[in-house]
Amino acid sequence: MDHSSGIIIRLTKLTETSLIVHWCTKQDGLVKTVAKGARRPKSSFAGKLDLFFHGELSWVRSRKGELHTLREVAITDYGENLRKKYTDILIASYFGQLFSHVVEPDHPVPELYDLLRRGIVYLGENGANLRGLMHYESEMARLLGVAHERTNAKMALENAYGNLPQSREVCIHAMGGF
């Protein structure tokens, strides 16, 4: 079994009783797991799987693909401060989507894990704002080694990884930007 600290960045219904959970982990980067039976009322995962929950997880690696089996979760931070405003959740979702966009599954990127963690804490304490979004993008570009003095972070990330997630424009609009 593998173990790591992680942040839930996406949840998808797999079956009537199971979920696919995408994690940003400190030791393994982007990890995709199946939480079997997580949607059952008496599941051991009940109350432990929601967006931006942070905790310790254990999983069994798949032999054939990138979808592993989640075994245990111990939540250390439920992110209550983040859940006060819709725009805060919207921006945090964009941060998670951008992470998924630039990181290969099962590839360790502890500096990007730390950046996402700091971004979520910032949103919980200060709320969503354009300055925070731009700072997150510039830090990501710098950490990935694609930042350039002559281009902004958005352009640098687009040049290196293609179009950014569409939710970026929704975020900017929700914050009253252009």
C-alpha positions in Angstrom: 0.0 0.0 0.0 1.1 3.6 -0.7 0.6 6.5 1.7 0.6 10.2 1.2 -0.8 13.5 2.3 -3.3 14.7 -0.2 -6.0 17.2 -1.2 -9.1 16.2 -3.0 -9.4 18.1 -6.3 -12.1 16.3 -8.1 -14.9 13.8 -7.4 -16.7 11.8 -10.1 -19.5 9.3 -9.8 -18.3 5.9 -11.1 -21.2 3.6 -10.1 -24.3 3.8 -7.9 -22.0 3.2 -4.9 -18.5 4.2 -5.9 -16.6 7.4 -6.7 -13.4 8.3 -8.6 -11.4 10.7 -6.4 -8.5 12.8 -7.9 -5.9 13.8 -5.3 -3.1 16.3 -5.4 -0.6 14.4 -3.2 2.7 15.5 -1.7 4.7 12.3 -2.5 3.0 11.1 -5.7 1.6 14.2 -7.5 -1.7 13.5 -9.2 -3.3 10.3 -8.0 -6.6 8.9 -9.2 -8.4 6.5 -6.9 -11.6 4.5 -6.8 -13.4 4.7 -3.5 -15.5 1.5 -3.6 -18.8 1.8 -1.8 -18.1 5.5 -0.8 -21.7 6.4 -1.7 -23.3 3.9 0.6 -24.7 5.3 3.9 -22.6 3.2 6.2 -19.3 3.5 4.1 -16.0 3.9 6.0 -15.5 6.9 3.6 -18.8 8.6 4.8 -18.0 12.3 5.5 -14.4 12.0 4.4 -14.6 12.7 0.7 -15.4 16.2 -0.5 -13.6 18.8 -2.6 -10.6 20.4 -1.0 -10.5 18.1 2.1 -6.9 17.6 3.1 -5.7 14.5 4.8 -3.7 11.3 4.8 -4.6 8.6 2.4 -3.6 5.0 1.6 -4.2 3.2 -1.7 -3.3 0.1 -3.5 -1.7 0.6 -6.9 -3.4 -0.8 -10.0 -1.3 -3.2 -12.0 -2.9 -2.2 -15.3 -3.6 1.5 -15.3 -3.6 4.8 -13.4 -6.9 4.2 -11.4 -5.9 2.9 -8.0 -8.0 1.6 -5.1 -8.5 3.9 -2.2 -8.2 2.0 1.1 -8.1 4.6 4.0 -8.6 8.3 4.5 -8.0 10.4 7.6 -9.0 14.0 7.1 -6.9 16.6 8.9 -8.5 19.8 7.4 -12.1 20.1 6.2 -11.5 23.6 4.7 -14.4 25.2 6.5 -13.2 28.7 5.8 -13.1 28.0 2.1 -16.8 27.1 2.0 -18.2 30.5 2.8 -18.4 32.0 -0.7 -19.1 30.5 -4.1 -16.3 32.4 -5.7 -13.7 30.9 -3.3 -14.8 27.4 -4.3 -14.7 28.4 -7.9 -11.2 29.7 -7.8 -10.0 26.7 -5.7 -11.6 24.4 -8.4 -9.6 26.3 -11.1 -6.4 25.8 -9.1 -7.1 22.0 -8.9 -8.0 21.9 -12.6 -4.8 23.7 -13.5 -2.8 21.2 -11.4 -4.4 18.3 -13.2 -3.7 20.0 -16.5 0.0 20.4 -16.0 1.0 17.3 -14.0 1.3 13.7 -15.2 -0.4 11.1 -13.0 1.8 9.4 -10.3 4.7 11.9 -10.8 5.9 13.6 -7.6 5.7 17.4 -7.6 5.9 18.4 -3.9 6.4 22.0 -4.7 3.1 22.1 -6.7 1.3 20.3 -3.8 2.6 23.0 -1.4 1.5 25.7 -3.9 -2.1 24.3 -4.0 -2.2 24.0 -0.3 -1.1 27.6 0.2 -3.6 28.7 -2.5 -6.5 27.0 -0.7 -5.4 28.4 2.7 -5.2 31.9 1.1 -8.7 31.7 -0.4 -10.1 30.6 3.0 -8.4 33.5 4.8 -8.6 36.3 2.2 -11.4 35.3 -0.3 -11.2 35.1 -4.0 -9.5 38.0 -5.8 -7.8 38.5 -9.2 -4.4 39.2 -7.5 -4.5 35.8 -5.8 -5.4 34.0 -9.1 -2.6 35.8 -11.0 -0.1 35.0 -8.2 -1.0 31.3 -8.2 -0.5 31.2 -12.0 2.9 33.0 -11.8 4.1 30.7 -9.0 3.0 27.7 -11.0 4.8 28.9 -14.1 8.0 29.6 -12.1 7.9 26.3 -10.3 7.4 24.4 -13.6 10.3 26.4 -15.2 8.2 27.9 -18.0 8.1 31.5 -16.7 9.6 34.2 -18.9 10.3 37.8 -18.1 8.7 39.0 -21.4 5.4 37.1 -21.1 2.8 36.9 -18.3 2.2 33.6 -16.5 -1.0 32.8 -18.4 0.8 33.1 -21.7 3.8 31.1 -20.4 1.6 28.3 -19.2 -0.4 28.3 -22.4 2.7 28.1 -24.5 4.0 25.2 -22.5 0.8 23.2 -21.9 -1.8 24.4 -24.4 -5.1 26.1 -23.4 -5.7 26.7 -19.8 -8.9 25.2 -18.2 -12.0 27.0 -19.4 -13.0 27.7 -15.8 -10.4 30.4 -15.7 -12.6 32.8 -17.6 -15.6 31.9 -15.4 -13.5 32.7 -12.3 -12.4 36.1 -13.7 -16.0 36.9 -14.7 -17.3 35.9 -11.2 -14.8 38.2 -9.6 -16.0 41.1 -11.7 -12.9 41.0 -14.1 -12.9 41.5 -17.8 
